[in-house]
C-alpha cells in the first residue's frame, strides 16, 4: 500500500484504505477498483492523495488507532466546535437566563463527551509497546480543522509516550491537542480559507487564535489548566521567534512544545486552501533542521525517530538515479531504510538489496509516484 496523488493514479489500481466523507460516512470502500469516475468523486470531495495497492506495493499499513475511534473523535470535535460557534452567538446579550443555562449545559455535555473519547485514545496508544508513525492521515478540505486536530492528538501521544510522560500528562496533552485550534472559531472564515497570501493585517488577526482560544478555554473548568496553556503557546518557538509571547526555552510549556512539532508535521503533510501538502520526508527534514531553534531539540530528535516517511513497499528514487522498493525500515533511522534497487543493463534486469545505513554515499531523493520505465514496470509486476 502506498500514498499516491489522485492525479497520478492509473485506472485499475485498488483502494487500500476506506475513504470517508465529512460526516464520517463511507465514501469508497477499501478494495474497490478505481476508475476515472471514482477518482473524480474523490477529487470532488476535497481529497488529493489516497492509499492504493498496485503492482509495486500490496503491503498493509495499520493506523495507530482504530478507524472507528478516529471517526468518532472527528465527529465529536466537529459537534463541539459547531455547538460552540452557534451557542456563542446565541449567548450574546443574555445574562443568567434559562436559555443561557441550557446552552451552557449543552456546551459542557459536548466537552464531556470529547473528554471521554480522548481518554479512550490515550489508553489505546499508551498501552501499545512500540508505535511507529507510518501513515499520513487522509484529510478532506471540508473537514480539515477537525481531522487535523485529531491527528495532532494522535501524533502527540506517540511522542509523549516515547518521552515517558505520566498518564495524567498524556490526558492533558491529548485534550489540549484536540482543542489547540479552537480559537480559530473567533477568526473570520475569509481569512482562514484565503487562497492567496495573507496581508500583514490579516496575519495579525489569524495569530489571535492563540489568545482567543485560551481566553475561552480558561472559563471551562472541565478543561485542565495544562491543556488550556497548549492553546495559548503552541506557536511559541524555543528561540523566542514564535507568538503570542515570544517565549524562549523552559518558559514554554512542555506539552505545548510537543504540540508545536506535531502540529507542524501534520500541517505540512496536509493540503490547505493556500498550500499543497509536502511529502512526509520533507516535513521530517524541516523538523530536523529546526531542532534547537523552532523546536525543543530532544523532542524533535525523538519525534523523527518515530516517524517512517518511507513505509515498506514505498517506491523511491535514489540519488544515483536508481528506482527501488523499500524492503525494511530501520528503527531510529527513518531516512536510511533497506531498499531493493532495480538494476537494468542492456541484457538483464535484477534486484539488488541495498542497506542505506551502510551505503552512505546514497540518499533517497523522493517518493516515486509516476510509473517508471516500462521494462522496470514489467519486472516489478513479476515480483
Secondary structure, DSSP 8 states (H G I E B T S, - for coil): -EEEEGGG--TT-EE-S-EE-TTS-EEE-TT-B--HHHHHHHHHTT--EEEEE-SS-------SS-HHHHHHHHHHHHHHHHHHHHHHHHHTT--S-HHHHHHHHHHHHHHHHHHHHHHHHHHHHHTSS---B-------GGGHHHHHHHHHHHHHHHHHHHTT--HHHHHHHHHHHHTTTGGGGGS-HHHHT-SS---HHHHHHHHTHHHHHHHHHTT-TTS-HHHHHHHHHTT--TBS-SSSS--BGGGS-HHHHHHHHHHHHHHHTS-BTTB----HHHHHHHHHHTBTTTB-HHHHHHHHHHB-SS-TT-EEEETTS-EEEEEE--TT-TTS-EEEEEEE-SS-EEEEEEETTT-TT--EEEE--S---HHHHHHHHH-
